[in-house]
């Protein structure tokens, strides 16, 4: 589905991001994965190369909150692979602190990584995509961007912002044949969820009509679809992948 496409995936070293990287490679893409630390980037690359030594994948660890660093990393990807067709803005952090105990510095930090970093990535790739005739940007949102959450207001606020950026950039960049969408996962079996006791996972799953949490691969499939030409007339969409958890 992505034969000969070049993709950048931020937050690509674990969880949903790593599943997206692997799925893109399995579907013929050349991939640059970005991680927060070179150590985790190298570990992810080693795991991928152990699965398939021929996969065209590279890794970097730019500071996503620093536009100059992001721009330099994107240019390095272009030098390596010749173009950038797909950007997945997946890197992010969550929060659950109640407002009464919420450190303002922590709020600023979550907005920097979850919102500013998405802007930086879009800003860096858009001119490249425009010059080459188009591209696809897929942002990671969350089901809490649609419904909020009981505490940790910075996280849903940041994802509401991602949704707004997604819909606005879809309108702005559409004339340049750049599609912009987002995936809003529900509770997914990442490392954090996998470490929870079985009874807690069962309680979390109970309100979900499908009676289970999602798997990273199921979320990655949504990214694959939106990044591919199968979604050529889809832009400005926030695709929920949550088992109808809040519907």
C-alpha beads as a LAMMPS data file, in Angstrom:
LAMMPS data file: protein, C-alpha beads

247 atoms
246 bonds

1 atom types
1 bond types

-500.0 500.0 xlo xhi
-500.0 500.0 ylo yhi
-500.0 500.0 zlo zhi

Masses

1 110.0

Atoms # bond

1 1 1 0.000 0.000 0.000
2 1 1 2.978 2.347 0.440
3 1 1 5.384 1.000 -2.171
4 1 1 8.336 3.385 -2.651
5 1 1 6.824 6.011 -0.347
6 1 1 9.086 7.744 2.174
7 1 1 7.677 8.209 5.669
8 1 1 8.777 9.938 8.863
9 1 1 7.278 8.616 12.096
10 1 1 7.881 10.523 15.329
11 1 1 7.621 8.625 18.582
12 1 1 8.460 5.547 16.543
13 1 1 10.480 3.561 19.053
14 1 1 7.692 1.817 20.959
15 1 1 3.968 1.239 21.309
16 1 1 1.708 2.529 18.566
17 1 1 4.538 4.404 16.855
18 1 1 6.695 1.292 16.562
19 1 1 3.724 -0.659 15.186
20 1 1 3.219 2.090 12.589
21 1 1 6.884 1.942 11.561
22 1 1 6.790 -1.847 11.158
23 1 1 3.486 -1.742 9.265
24 1 1 4.761 0.916 6.877
25 1 1 7.912 -1.118 6.203
26 1 1 5.842 -4.247 5.611
27 1 1 3.872 -2.258 3.037
28 1 1 6.864 -1.135 1.012
29 1 1 7.719 2.252 2.540
30 1 1 11.124 3.637 3.392
31 1 1 10.929 4.897 6.951
32 1 1 12.776 7.343 9.196
33 1 1 11.766 6.845 12.810
34 1 1 12.318 9.653 15.306
35 1 1 12.695 8.991 19.021
36 1 1 13.395 11.017 22.137
37 1 1 16.785 9.398 22.788
38 1 1 19.312 7.864 20.418
39 1 1 19.575 4.874 22.748
40 1 1 15.925 3.950 22.252
41 1 1 16.175 4.728 18.531
42 1 1 19.096 2.308 18.155
43 1 1 17.203 -0.369 20.099
44 1 1 14.169 -0.024 17.836
45 1 1 16.337 -0.148 14.715
46 1 1 18.063 -3.288 15.968
47 1 1 14.716 -4.972 16.558
48 1 1 13.440 -4.063 13.096
49 1 1 16.631 -5.197 11.365
50 1 1 16.479 -8.474 13.264
51 1 1 13.032 -9.017 11.734
52 1 1 14.128 -8.052 8.223
53 1 1 17.673 -6.934 7.465
54 1 1 16.577 -5.539 4.100
55 1 1 14.046 -3.057 5.420
56 1 1 15.025 0.533 4.419
57 1 1 14.823 2.184 7.854
58 1 1 16.888 4.837 9.603
59 1 1 16.551 6.510 12.985
60 1 1 17.187 9.936 14.508
61 1 1 16.570 11.711 17.804
62 1 1 15.939 15.409 17.107
63 1 1 14.392 17.679 19.731
64 1 1 10.896 17.931 18.294
65 1 1 10.184 21.123 20.222
66 1 1 13.090 22.864 18.419
67 1 1 12.063 23.827 14.888
68 1 1 15.641 24.101 13.630
69 1 1 16.375 20.568 14.842
70 1 1 13.235 19.197 13.193
71 1 1 13.962 20.992 9.930
72 1 1 17.514 19.623 9.898
73 1 1 16.294 16.076 10.551
74 1 1 13.693 16.302 7.778
75 1 1 16.356 17.568 5.362
76 1 1 18.569 14.634 6.364
77 1 1 15.729 12.249 5.485
78 1 1 15.371 13.937 2.097
79 1 1 19.088 13.569 1.488
80 1 1 18.895 9.886 2.408
81 1 1 15.716 8.881 0.550
82 1 1 15.162 11.713 -1.934
83 1 1 11.702 12.849 -0.784
84 1 1 9.125 12.811 2.040
85 1 1 5.666 11.502 1.201
86 1 1 4.246 10.817 4.658
87 1 1 4.609 12.379 8.098
88 1 1 3.180 10.692 11.178
89 1 1 3.223 13.033 14.170
90 1 1 2.949 10.416 16.900
91 1 1 5.327 11.569 19.657
92 1 1 3.590 12.753 22.801
93 1 1 3.217 12.488 26.546
94 1 1 0.143 12.115 28.746
95 1 1 -0.898 13.458 32.146
96 1 1 -3.363 12.562 34.890
97 1 1 -2.615 15.103 37.653
98 1 1 -5.627 16.894 39.162
99 1 1 -5.761 20.627 38.544
100 1 1 -5.141 21.391 42.225
101 1 1 -1.757 19.685 42.027
102 1 1 -0.913 20.462 38.385
103 1 1 2.551 22.004 37.961
104 1 1 2.282 24.851 35.393
105 1 1 5.683 23.816 34.050
106 1 1 4.297 20.334 33.348
107 1 1 1.395 21.887 31.455
108 1 1 3.833 23.885 29.311
109 1 1 5.887 20.750 28.696
110 1 1 2.936 18.716 27.468
111 1 1 1.810 21.504 25.158
112 1 1 5.331 21.786 23.755
113 1 1 5.636 18.108 22.867
114 1 1 2.025 17.365 21.957
115 1 1 1.228 20.558 20.055
116 1 1 4.324 22.586 19.197
117 1 1 6.143 19.472 17.957
118 1 1 3.224 18.652 15.644
119 1 1 3.356 22.187 14.239
120 1 1 7.118 21.922 13.769
121 1 1 6.805 18.665 11.871
122 1 1 4.050 19.980 9.615
123 1 1 5.918 23.222 9.002
124 1 1 9.090 21.369 8.035
125 1 1 7.549 18.866 5.618
126 1 1 4.845 20.978 3.962
127 1 1 7.160 22.880 1.560
128 1 1 8.803 19.602 0.534
129 1 1 5.474 17.902 -0.073
130 1 1 4.180 20.908 -2.024
131 1 1 7.248 20.950 -4.274
132 1 1 6.934 17.246 -5.062
133 1 1 3.213 17.421 -5.797
134 1 1 1.599 16.323 -2.550
135 1 1 1.801 14.132 0.527
136 1 1 -0.019 12.877 3.589
137 1 1 0.227 13.979 7.221
138 1 1 -1.357 11.811 9.904
139 1 1 -1.400 13.088 13.489
140 1 1 -1.981 11.077 16.645
141 1 1 -4.949 12.394 18.578
142 1 1 -6.850 10.542 21.312
143 1 1 -10.392 9.645 22.248
144 1 1 -10.057 12.138 25.121
145 1 1 -9.756 14.897 22.508
146 1 1 -13.426 14.283 21.803
147 1 1 -14.727 13.646 25.322
148 1 1 -12.179 15.033 27.817
149 1 1 -10.930 13.127 30.860
150 1 1 -11.467 13.426 34.633
151 1 1 -7.973 14.796 35.416
152 1 1 -4.743 15.788 33.698
153 1 1 -6.316 18.583 31.675
154 1 1 -3.126 19.242 29.702
155 1 1 -3.436 15.995 27.759
156 1 1 -6.971 16.402 26.360
157 1 1 -6.304 20.117 25.823
158 1 1 -3.256 19.262 23.727
159 1 1 -5.174 16.690 21.704
160 1 1 -8.076 19.107 21.143
161 1 1 -5.387 21.398 19.695
162 1 1 -4.097 18.595 17.474
163 1 1 -7.619 18.104 16.123
164 1 1 -7.915 21.811 15.396
165 1 1 -4.550 21.854 13.651
166 1 1 -5.519 18.780 11.642
167 1 1 -8.786 20.226 10.387
168 1 1 -7.318 23.671 9.696
169 1 1 -4.252 22.403 7.847
170 1 1 -6.435 20.069 5.800
171 1 1 -8.200 23.158 4.467
172 1 1 -5.017 25.184 4.028
173 1 1 -2.881 22.492 2.414
174 1 1 -5.575 20.782 0.351
175 1 1 -4.911 22.956 -2.729
176 1 1 -1.307 21.660 -2.633
177 1 1 -2.551 18.040 -2.638
178 1 1 -1.414 17.522 0.958
179 1 1 -3.929 15.547 2.991
180 1 1 -4.012 16.005 6.788
181 1 1 -5.851 13.569 9.048
182 1 1 -5.612 12.234 12.582
183 1 1 -6.150 8.920 14.348
184 1 1 -7.779 9.043 17.796
185 1 1 -6.946 5.777 19.600
186 1 1 -8.809 4.517 22.611
187 1 1 -7.267 2.357 25.333
188 1 1 -4.523 0.381 23.587
189 1 1 -2.290 -2.428 24.813
190 1 1 0.928 -0.432 24.989
191 1 1 3.637 -1.127 27.583
192 1 1 1.727 0.895 30.177
193 1 1 -1.506 -1.070 29.751
194 1 1 0.309 -4.405 29.460
195 1 1 1.855 -3.807 32.894
196 1 1 -1.537 -3.400 34.584
197 1 1 -3.066 -6.244 36.622
198 1 1 -5.472 -8.462 34.689
199 1 1 -8.473 -7.430 36.801
200 1 1 -7.773 -3.751 36.135
201 1 1 -7.594 -4.350 32.391
202 1 1 -10.911 -6.188 32.635
203 1 1 -12.488 -3.199 34.423
204 1 1 -11.148 -0.857 31.759
205 1 1 -12.494 -3.106 29.012
206 1 1 -15.965 -3.578 30.515
207 1 1 -17.547 -0.335 29.175
208 1 1 -16.106 -0.903 25.685
209 1 1 -18.705 -2.569 23.433
210 1 1 -16.044 -4.870 21.954
211 1 1 -15.150 -5.902 25.530
212 1 1 -11.398 -5.559 25.091
213 1 1 -8.657 -2.972 24.701
214 1 1 -7.191 -2.279 21.294
215 1 1 -3.945 -3.691 19.975
216 1 1 -1.184 -1.431 18.595
217 1 1 -1.472 -3.172 15.232
218 1 1 -5.151 -2.296 14.997
219 1 1 -4.306 1.368 15.480
220 1 1 -1.372 1.140 13.069
221 1 1 -3.750 -0.172 10.402
222 1 1 -5.686 3.087 10.608
223 1 1 -2.491 5.075 10.058
224 1 1 -1.651 2.848 7.093
225 1 1 -5.032 3.484 5.502
226 1 1 -4.936 7.266 5.973
227 1 1 -1.339 7.484 4.727
228 1 1 -2.060 5.420 1.622
229 1 1 -3.673 6.280 -1.694
230 1 1 -6.696 4.273 -0.525
231 1 1 -7.613 7.442 1.414
232 1 1 -6.933 9.795 -1.504
233 1 1 -10.178 11.740 -0.983
234 1 1 -10.082 11.801 2.822
235 1 1 -8.693 14.841 4.597
236 1 1 -9.571 16.777 7.740
237 1 1 -10.851 13.607 9.423
238 1 1 -10.330 12.500 13.034
239 1 1 -10.644 8.712 12.820
240 1 1 -11.630 7.108 16.111
241 1 1 -10.089 3.691 16.775
242 1 1 -11.531 3.016 20.220
243 1 1 -13.986 0.137 19.929
244 1 1 -16.836 2.659 20.366
245 1 1 -15.603 3.178 23.929
246 1 1 -17.250 6.588 24.322
247 1 1 -19.839 6.516 21.550

Bonds

1 1 1 2
2 1 2 3
3 1 3 4
4 1 4 5
5 1 5 6
6 1 6 7
7 1 7 8
8 1 8 9
9 1 9 10
10 1 10 11
11 1 11 12
12 1 12 13
13 1 13 14
14 1 14 15
15 1 15 16
16 1 16 17
17 1 17 18
18 1 18 19
19 1 19 20
20 1 20 21
21 1 21 22
22 1 22 23
23 1 23 24
24 1 24 25
25 1 25 26
26 1 26 27
27 1 27 28
28 1 28 29
29 1 29 30
30 1 30 31
31 1 31 32
32 1 32 33
33 1 33 34
34 1 34 35
35 1 35 36
36 1 36 37
37 1 37 38
38 1 38 39
39 1 39 40
40 1 40 41
41 1 41 42
42 1 42 43
43 1 43 44
44 1 44 45
45 1 45 46
46 1 46 47
47 1 47 48
48 1 48 49
49 1 49 50
50 1 50 51
51 1 51 52
52 1 52 53
53 1 53 54
54 1 54 55
55 1 55 56
56 1 56 57
57 1 57 58
58 1 58 59
59 1 59 60
60 1 60 61
61 1 61 62
62 1 62 63
63 1 63 64
64 1 64 65
65 1 65 66
66 1 66 67
67 1 67 68
68 1 68 69
69 1 69 70
70 1 70 71
71 1 71 72
72 1 72 73
73 1 73 74
74 1 74 75
75 1 75 76
76 1 76 77
77 1 77 78
78 1 78 79
79 1 79 80
80 1 80 81
81 1 81 82
82 1 82 83
83 1 83 84
84 1 84 85
85 1 85 86
86 1 86 87
87 1 87 88
88 1 88 89
89 1 89 90
90 1 90 91
91 1 91 92
92 1 92 93
93 1 93 94
94 1 94 95
95 1 95 96
96 1 96 97
97 1 97 98
98 1 98 99
99 1 99 100
100 1 100 101
101 1 101 102
102 1 102 103
103 1 103 104
104 1 104 105
105 1 105 106
106 1 106 107
107 1 107 108
108 1 108 109
109 1 109 110
110 1 110 111
111 1 111 112
112 1 112 113
113 1 113 114
114 1 114 115
115 1 115 116
116 1 116 117
117 1 117 118
118 1 118 119
119 1 119 120
120 1 120 121
121 1 121 122
122 1 122 123
123 1 123 124
124 1 124 125
125 1 125 126
126 1 126 127
127 1 127 128
128 1 128 129
129 1 129 130
130 1 130 131
131 1 131 132
132 1 132 133
133 1 133 134
134 1 134 135
135 1 135 136
136 1 136 137
137 1 137 138
138 1 138 139
139 1 139 140
140 1 140 141
141 1 141 142
142 1 142 143
143 1 143 144
144 1 144 145
145 1 145 146
146 1 146 147
147 1 147 148
148 1 148 149
149 1 149 150
150 1 150 151
151 1 151 152
152 1 152 153
153 1 153 154
154 1 154 155
155 1 155 156
156 1 156 157
157 1 157 158
158 1 158 159
159 1 159 160
160 1 160 161
161 1 161 162
162 1 162 163
163 1 163 164
164 1 164 165
165 1 165 166
166 1 166 167
167 1 167 168
168 1 168 169
169 1 169 170
170 1 170 171
171 1 171 172
172 1 172 173
173 1 173 174
174 1 174 175
175 1 175 176
176 1 176 177
177 1 177 178
178 1 178 179
179 1 179 180
180 1 180 181
181 1 181 182
182 1 182 183
183 1 183 184
184 1 184 185
185 1 185 186
186 1 186 187
187 1 187 188
188 1 188 189
189 1 189 190
190 1 190 191
191 1 191 192
192 1 192 193
193 1 193 194
194 1 194 195
195 1 195 196
196 1 196 197
197 1 197 198
198 1 198 199
199 1 199 200
200 1 200 201
201 1 201 202
202 1 202 203
203 1 203 204
204 1 204 205
205 1 205 206
206 1 206 207
207 1 207 208
208 1 208 209
209 1 209 210
210 1 210 211
211 1 211 212
212 1 212 213
213 1 213 214
214 1 214 215
215 1 215 216
216 1 216 217
217 1 217 218
218 1 218 219
219 1 219 220
220 1 220 221
221 1 221 222
222 1 222 223
223 1 223 224
224 1 224 225
225 1 225 226
226 1 226 227
227 1 227 228
228 1 228 229
229 1 229 230
230 1 230 231
231 1 231 232
232 1 232 233
233 1 233 234
234 1 234 235
235 1 235 236
236 1 236 237
237 1 237 238
238 1 238 239
239 1 239 240
240 1 240 241
241 1 241 242
242 1 242 243
243 1 243 244
244 1 244 245
245 1 245 246
246 1 246 247
